[in-house]
């Protein structure tokens, strides 16, 4: 196997890029939160552990490097002058979020379970299907062109 990597080695992601990193705990002026809604332009709505919903800005160092999606556990830096706004300073992986929960840092969050469940979709991709009778479908397909172009008598003959 080629150990040097070759011409395009620098372009790909490293296989073992998921190194163990030190778990970051919150300090004064920081709060754990879960992403509720992505708003675009580096902004998101987050539900904090203290029950507040805050508008958060992803800091410049994290933009285009750390991808944040709905359901992620994040660490917010609260603004002293604006209580309803905050800055995202760290995103936790699902393993790190589980560790935070075992350490008792994430108190009322059922977020870790939701985050894990949200990652795996069922076979239908979140779409709910219902059973339909094939005869009803055929009649509706035949009737649609009839009602637009032909008189009703001709349509009745086609259905018979």
N, C-alpha and C positions, 0 to 999 in steps of 0.2 A: 504494500500500500504506500502511496506517496505521502511522505511525512512533511514535505515542504509546502504542499498545497497547490502549487502550479499558478498559472496566470490569474485565474478568477478566485483565488482563495480569499482575498480581502473583501470580496463582495458578499459572501454568504455569512449567515449567522453561525456562531460557534455552537457545536453540539452540546458541550458541557458548560454553556453560558449561565446556567442556573446554579451559581455558587451560593453556598450558605452565607447569608449576610446577617449581621447583628440585628436583633429585634429592637426596634425603636419604640420606647414608651412615651406617653404624653407628659409634658411638663406644664408649668404655669402658662396660661394664655393659649393652650392648645386643647383640642377636643377631637375625639373619635367620631366618625360619621360614616354614613352609607350614601352612595350616590343614588339619587332618586330619578333625576332627569338630566340629560345632556342638553345644554342650551346652544352650543356652538360658540365659535370664536374663543375657545379656551375657558369657557364658563360652564358651570354646572349647578344644579340644585342638590343640596345635601341635607339629609335628616341627621341632626347631631344627637349625641347620646343624652344631652340635657333636655331633649324634646323640641328644641328649636329647629326650624327649617331655615337654612341660610343659603345665600347666593355665594358661590365660591369661584375664585379665579385660579386656574392652574398656573403655577409659577413658570417663568421662562425657562429655567433649567430643565423642567420636566416636559415641556412641549415637544412633540414629535419624537420623544425618546421613550416616555412611559405612557402607554395607552390605558386610559381609564374608561370603563364602560359602566352602564347602569348595574347596580348591585355590588360594586366594589367597596371594600372598607378602606377609608382614607384617613389621614391625620390632617386636621385643619389648624392653621394658626389664626386665632381670633384677632380681629382688629379692635384696638382700644377705643377708637373714635367712631366706629360703625358696628353695632351689635348684630345687624342682620347680614353682614358680609364677612367673608373669611378668605384665606388663601390656602390652597392645597400644597402641603409640603412633603407628603409621602403617601405612596399607595402600597397597601399590604397585599401580599399574595394570599390565596386561600389557606395555605399551610400556616403562614404567619398569623392570620386572623384566628385560626383554630388555637394556636399557641396563646394568643392574647386572651382568648376566652377561658382557657384552662388556668391562666394566671389570675383570672378574675378582673381583668381590665375592662372587658366588654361585658357590661352588666345586663342590661335589659334587651340586648340585641338577639333576636332570633335571626339576625342578618347572616351569620355564617352558614346556617342551614339553607337559607334562601339563596345565597350566593352559589352554593354547591349544586342545589337543585336547578337553578337557572342556567347553569352551564350545559346541562344535558337535556336535550329536547326529546320528546317522544317521536315515534316514527312518522307521525302526521305533521310534525313541525308546528304544533300549536294551533292547527286548524281543526275545527270540530265538524265532522261529517255526519250526515243523516241519511237514512235509507230512503230510496225513492222507487216508485213503480215504473218499469220501463214503458208500459202502455201509456201512462200519463205524459211521459217525456215525448213519446212519438206523436201523440195527439197535439201537444203544444207546438212541436216543430212543424207539423203539417198545417196547422191552423194559422200560424203567423204569416206565411206568404199568401195564403188564401184571403185573409182579411184585408190585405193591402191592395191586391191586384184584381182578384176575381170576384164575381157576385157570390152571394152566400149559397145559392143553389148548386153551383159548381163545386163548392167546398164540401157540401153535404154528400155529393156523389163520390168524391174522393175518399171520404171517411168510410163509406159503406163497403 
